[in-house]
Amino acid sequence: MHRLSAFLLTVSLFLILLGGAFLGFEQVALDSAAYDRIQSGIGHYDYIGLSPDAQSRVNVVLADYLAGRRQDVDIEESLLGVTQQVFNADEKAHMADVYNLFVLERTVRTSCLAAGCILLLASACLARKHIIRAFVSALKAIFLLLLTLATALVLLWTTSGFNRLFILFHELLFTNDLWLMDPRTDAMIRMFPAEFFMQIASESGISALIYGLAFTAAAWLIPVAAGSIIHHPRRKQTP
């Protein structure tokens, strides 16, 4: 029974960790202020063809669209000295693909958190008075899993490099070549060069790690509370 409860706890904690990590990723990946800050650091506004204020307005539109707060990325600005739609048809089609990925990400995030909490409660009831011992066993398994994943990521990063991983990511997730853009005709690739994605990948990764660990730590409250109730049942009142 202890092994089963420890296994269920391990699965539940991994799901909670994953759901929290997705939520942490969203805090950066869907934050227009983060876009502004990174682009300001790169400082290629003349190359982009937009003023900093115009770029900031475009960033708000993109972040709101990906977060599901608006229906399109239509926006007119003075681009390269001409007032026009910032994004062409191919760029809008690519953003629709990216939007669908974020919809999938949010679905997975919510499902992981919901399933993780349900399994956590089920395993807490199953373990009963051994809940703390089972939880410690689960934490050890999660630590080994994280260590293995971190080692694999470091090896991938050092052997392949960001650019190769970035290309592989797009080849795996997109079924068309709309993500292959020409800076002469596509404003989006000028707004979001490789330097931008390297920075936002680093920041969203750190945020994902912090949120994932925080959610996992918070999950400790459930087995602790369950153990407390089991070890200290409410006394019956005598008439």
C-alpha positions as CSV (number, residue, x, y, z in Angstrom):
1,M,0.0,0.0,0.0
2,H,2.9,2.4,0.8
3,R,4.5,1.7,-2.6
4,L,1.2,2.3,-4.4
5,S,0.5,5.6,-2.5
6,A,4.1,6.7,-3.1
7,F,3.7,6.0,-6.9
8,L,0.4,7.9,-7.0
9,L,1.9,10.8,-5.1
10,T,4.9,10.9,-7.5
11,V,2.6,11.0,-10.5
12,S,0.4,13.7,-8.9
13,L,3.4,15.8,-7.9
14,F,4.8,15.6,-11.4
15,L,1.5,16.7,-12.9
16,I,1.3,19.6,-10.4
17,L,4.9,20.5,-11.1
18,L,4.2,20.5,-14.9
19,G,1.0,22.5,-14.5
20,G,2.7,25.1,-12.4
21,A,5.6,25.2,-14.9
22,F,3.2,25.9,-17.7
23,L,1.6,28.7,-15.7
24,G,5.0,30.2,-15.0
25,F,5.9,30.0,-18.7
26,E,2.7,32.0,-19.5
27,Q,3.7,34.8,-17.0
28,V,6.6,35.7,-19.4
29,A,5.5,34.4,-22.7
30,L,2.2,36.2,-22.6
31,D,3.5,39.5,-21.1
32,S,3.7,42.4,-23.5
33,A,5.9,44.3,-21.0
34,A,8.5,41.5,-21.2
35,Y,8.4,41.9,-25.0
36,D,9.0,45.7,-24.6
37,R,11.9,45.2,-22.2
38,I,13.7,42.6,-24.3
39,Q,13.2,44.6,-27.6
40,S,14.4,47.7,-25.9
41,G,17.6,45.9,-24.9
42,I,18.1,44.8,-28.4
43,G,17.3,48.3,-29.7
44,H,16.6,47.5,-33.4
45,Y,13.7,49.9,-33.8
46,D,15.1,51.5,-37.0
47,Y,15.6,48.1,-38.5
48,I,12.1,47.0,-37.5
49,G,10.6,50.2,-39.0
50,L,8.4,51.0,-36.0
51,S,8.8,53.6,-33.3
52,P,9.2,52.2,-29.7
53,D,5.6,53.4,-28.8
54,A,4.2,51.7,-31.9
55,Q,6.1,48.5,-31.2
56,S,4.7,48.5,-27.7
57,R,1.1,48.8,-29.0
58,V,1.8,45.9,-31.4
59,N,3.2,43.8,-28.5
60,V,0.0,44.4,-26.5
61,V,-2.1,43.1,-29.5
62,L,0.1,40.0,-29.9
63,A,0.1,39.2,-26.2
64,D,-3.7,39.7,-25.9
65,Y,-4.3,37.6,-29.0
66,L,-2.2,34.7,-27.8
67,A,-3.8,34.8,-24.4
68,G,-7.3,34.7,-26.0
69,R,-8.2,38.2,-25.0
70,R,-8.8,39.3,-28.6
71,Q,-9.8,37.7,-31.9
72,D,-7.1,38.9,-34.4
73,V,-3.8,40.6,-34.8
74,D,-5.1,43.4,-37.0
75,I,-3.3,46.7,-36.2
76,E,-2.3,49.7,-38.3
77,E,0.9,51.6,-37.6
78,S,3.4,53.7,-39.4
79,L,5.7,50.9,-40.6
80,L,8.7,51.9,-42.6
81,G,7.2,55.4,-43.0
82,V,3.9,54.1,-44.4
83,T,0.6,53.7,-42.4
84,Q,-0.4,50.1,-43.1
85,Q,-1.4,46.8,-41.6
86,V,1.7,45.7,-39.6
87,F,1.3,42.0,-40.4
88,N,0.6,40.4,-43.9
89,A,-1.5,37.4,-44.6
90,D,1.2,34.8,-44.1
91,E,2.2,36.4,-40.7
92,K,-1.4,36.3,-39.6
93,A,-1.7,32.7,-40.6
94,H,1.4,31.8,-38.7
95,M,0.1,33.6,-35.6
96,A,-3.1,31.5,-35.9
97,D,-0.9,28.4,-35.7
98,V,0.9,29.8,-32.7
99,Y,-2.4,30.7,-31.0
100,N,-3.6,27.1,-31.4
101,L,-0.4,26.0,-29.7
102,F,-1.1,28.3,-26.7
103,V,-4.7,26.9,-26.6
104,L,-3.3,23.4,-26.3
105,E,-0.8,24.6,-23.7
106,R,-3.5,26.1,-21.5
107,T,-5.6,22.9,-21.9
108,V,-2.7,20.7,-20.8
109,R,-1.8,23.1,-17.9
110,T,-5.4,23.0,-16.6
111,S,-5.6,19.2,-17.0
112,C,-2.3,18.6,-15.3
113,L,-3.3,20.7,-12.3
114,A,-6.8,19.2,-12.0
115,A,-5.6,15.6,-12.4
116,G,-2.6,16.2,-10.1
117,C,-4.8,17.6,-7.3
118,I,-7.3,14.7,-7.6
119,L,-4.5,12.1,-7.5
120,L,-2.9,13.9,-4.6
121,L,-6.1,13.7,-2.6
122,A,-6.7,10.0,-3.6
123,S,-3.2,9.0,-2.6
124,A,-3.4,10.9,0.7
125,C,-6.5,9.0,1.6
126,L,-4.9,5.7,0.5
127,A,-1.7,6.2,2.4
128,R,-3.5,7.4,5.6
129,K,-1.1,7.5,8.5
130,H,1.9,6.8,6.2
131,I,1.2,9.8,4.1
132,I,4.3,11.8,5.2
133,R,6.6,8.8,4.5
134,A,5.0,8.3,1.0
135,F,5.3,12.0,0.3
136,V,9.0,12.0,1.1
137,S,9.5,9.0,-1.2
138,A,7.6,10.8,-4.0
139,L,9.7,13.9,-3.5
140,K,12.9,11.9,-3.9
141,A,11.5,10.4,-7.2
142,I,10.6,13.9,-8.5
143,F,14.1,15.2,-7.6
144,L,15.7,12.4,-9.6
145,L,13.4,13.0,-12.5
146,L,14.1,16.8,-12.5
147,L,17.9,16.1,-12.3
148,T,17.6,13.7,-15.3
149,L,15.6,16.2,-17.3
150,A,18.0,19.1,-16.5
151,T,21.0,17.0,-17.5
152,A,19.3,16.1,-20.8
153,L,18.5,19.8,-21.5
154,V,22.0,20.9,-20.8
155,L,23.4,18.2,-23.1
156,L,21.0,19.2,-25.8
157,W,21.8,22.9,-25.4
158,T,25.6,22.3,-25.4
159,T,25.7,19.9,-28.3
160,S,23.0,21.5,-30.6
161,G,22.9,25.1,-29.6
162,F,19.9,27.4,-29.4
163,N,19.5,28.0,-33.2
164,R,19.4,24.3,-34.0
165,L,16.9,23.6,-31.1
166,F,14.8,26.6,-32.3
167,I,14.6,25.2,-35.8
168,L,13.8,21.7,-34.5
169,F,11.1,23.1,-32.3
170,H,9.4,24.7,-35.3
171,E,9.8,21.7,-37.5
172,L,8.1,19.5,-34.9
173,L,5.2,21.8,-34.0
174,F,4.3,23.3,-37.4
175,T,3.0,21.5,-40.4
176,N,3.8,24.4,-42.8
177,D,6.7,26.7,-43.6
178,L,5.0,30.0,-42.6
179,W,7.5,30.3,-39.8
180,L,10.2,30.8,-42.4
181,M,10.1,34.5,-42.9
182,D,11.9,37.1,-44.9
183,P,13.0,40.2,-43.0
184,R,12.6,42.2,-46.2
185,T,8.9,41.6,-46.4
186,D,7.9,40.3,-43.0
187,A,7.9,42.7,-40.0
188,M,7.4,39.9,-37.5
189,I,10.9,38.5,-38.0
190,R,12.4,41.9,-37.6
191,M,10.5,42.4,-34.4
192,F,11.4,39.0,-33.0
193,P,14.9,38.0,-34.0
194,A,16.9,35.1,-32.5
195,E,18.2,37.3,-29.7
196,F,14.6,38.0,-28.6
197,F,13.7,34.3,-28.5
198,M,16.9,33.4,-26.6
199,Q,16.1,35.9,-23.9
200,I,12.5,35.1,-23.6
201,A,13.2,31.4,-23.5
202,S,15.6,31.9,-20.7
203,E,13.2,34.1,-18.7
204,S,10.2,31.9,-19.3
205,G,12.2,28.9,-18.3
206,I,13.3,30.4,-15.0
207,S,9.7,31.5,-14.4
208,A,8.4,28.0,-15.2
209,L,10.9,26.4,-12.8
210,I,10.0,28.8,-10.0
211,Y,6.3,28.3,-10.4
212,G,6.6,24.5,-10.8
213,L,8.6,24.2,-7.6
214,A,6.3,26.6,-5.7
215,F,3.2,24.6,-6.7
216,T,5.0,21.4,-5.7
217,A,5.9,22.9,-2.4
218,A,2.3,24.0,-1.9
219,A,1.1,20.5,-2.6
220,W,2.9,19.5,0.7
221,L,0.0,21.1,2.6
222,I,-2.5,18.5,1.5
223,P,-0.7,15.4,2.8
224,V,0.4,17.3,5.9
225,A,-3.2,18.3,6.6
226,A,-4.4,14.8,5.9
227,G,-1.8,13.3,8.2
228,S,-2.8,15.8,10.9
229,I,-6.5,14.9,10.6
230,I,-5.6,11.1,10.7
231,H,-3.3,11.4,13.7
232,H,-5.5,13.8,15.6
233,P,-9.1,12.9,14.9
234,R,-11.8,15.1,16.3
235,R,-12.9,13.9,19.7
236,K,-16.5,12.9,20.2
237,Q,-18.4,15.0,22.6
238,T,-20.0,13.2,25.5
239,P,-23.5,14.2,26.5
